[in-house]
Amino acid sequence: MATYTTQLEAVNSMLGHIGESPVNSISDTSAVPVSVSVAIAALNEVSKDVQSEGWHFNTETDVKYSPVGGSITVPADIIQFDPIDTSLDIVQRGATLFDRKNNTTTFTSDLTVNQMRLLDWDSLPEVARRYITLKASRVFQGRIIGSRELEALIARDEYVARANLLESDGSTSDRTIFDNYDTSARVGINRNYDIS
């Protein structure tokens, strides 16, 4: 049976990296030491940073948005989106989509996109939780203590955790080298096939 790292366990791991005692709760941030508040902030910041890279676990494809009152509003937890129709030039301005080609926020038809969603801690796979915890530990340690030796020790584990996350992401997404435009374009260049 899988046991997932809770946010409390992640924060306690971060505190352990700087030699502080674990806490029993992080639900009331006004009742915890300053270092715990800094750890929580670093964990949330790093989680956003890591998820913004775009992973198979937080990417959704072929999501349809319908205009309401002529405009399309994107949910607050969407980090990035890309319209399927490449002839469109749509950007996000605040929570509203903007059509740069026609210089308008008015849409008359549905829009289908691929998007990245910012997931809360409990929705993350364990391999992502591990990497985020270690990266946040390194950042947190740098803000509180600033020890290069501790940073190097944490960084070793962080690199392994990132490699595991990349491996897991590649396995679950079933990507090939041809999923990358640059690679697939180069493979087809200067091919002189002799058909005779």
Secondary structure in CASP SS format (residue, H / E / C, confidence):
PFRMAT SS
TARGET T0000
AUTHOR 0000-0000-0000
METHOD secondary structure of the structure
MODEL  1
M C 1.00
A C 1.00
T C 1.00
Y C 1.00
T C 1.00
T C 1.00
Q H 1.00
L H 1.00
E H 1.00
A H 1.00
V H 1.00
N H 1.00
S H 1.00
M H 1.00
L H 1.00
G H 1.00
H H 1.00
I C 1.00
G C 1.00
E C 1.00
S C 1.00
P C 1.00
V C 1.00
N C 1.00
S C 1.00
I C 1.00
S C 1.00
D C 1.00
T H 1.00
S H 1.00
A H 1.00
V C 1.00
P C 1.00
V H 1.00
S H 1.00
V H 1.00
S H 1.00
V H 1.00
A H 1.00
I H 1.00
A H 1.00
A H 1.00
L H 1.00
N H 1.00
E H 1.00
V H 1.00
S H 1.00
K H 1.00
D H 1.00
V H 1.00
Q H 1.00
S C 1.00
E C 1.00
G C 1.00
W C 1.00
H H 1.00
F H 1.00
N H 1.00
T E 1.00
E E 1.00
T E 1.00
D E 1.00
V E 1.00
K E 1.00
Y E 1.00
S C 1.00
P C 1.00
V E 1.00
G C 1.00
G C 1.00
S E 1.00
I C 1.00
T E 1.00
V C 1.00
P C 1.00
A C 1.00
D C 1.00
I E 1.00
I E 1.00
Q E 1.00
F E 1.00
D E 1.00
P E 1.00
I C 1.00
D C 1.00
T C 1.00
S C 1.00
L C 1.00
D C 1.00
I E 1.00
V E 1.00
Q E 1.00
R E 1.00
G C 1.00
A C 1.00
T E 1.00
L E 1.00
F E 1.00
D E 1.00
R C 1.00
K C 1.00
N C 1.00
N C 1.00
T E 1.00
T C 1.00
T C 1.00
F C 1.00
T C 1.00
S C 1.00
D C 1.00
L E 1.00
T E 1.00
V E 1.00
N E 1.00
Q E 1.00
M E 1.00
R E 1.00
L C 1.00
L C 1.00
D C 1.00
W H 1.00
D H 1.00
S H 1.00
L C 1.00
P C 1.00
E H 1.00
V H 1.00
A H 1.00
R H 1.00
R H 1.00
Y H 1.00
I H 1.00
T H 1.00
L H 1.00
K H 1.00
A H 1.00
S H 1.00
R H 1.00
V H 1.00
F H 1.00
Q H 1.00
G H 1.00
R H 1.00
I H 1.00
I C 1.00
G C 1.00
S C 1.00
R H 1.00
E H 1.00
L H 1.00
E H 1.00
A H 1.00
L H 1.00
I H 1.00
A H 1.00
R H 1.00
D H 1.00
E H 1.00
Y H 1.00
V H 1.00
A H 1.00
R H 1.00
A H 1.00
N H 1.00
L H 1.00
L H 1.00
E H 1.00
S H 1.00
D H 1.00
G H 1.00
S H 1.00
T H 1.00
S H 1.00
D C 1.00
R C 1.00
T C 1.00
I H 1.00
F H 1.00
D H 1.00
N C 1.00
Y H 1.00
D H 1.00
T H 1.00
S H 1.00
A H 1.00
R H 1.00
V H 1.00
G C 1.00
I C 1.00
N C 1.00
R C 1.00
N C 1.00
Y C 1.00
D C 1.00
I C 1.00
S C 1.00
END
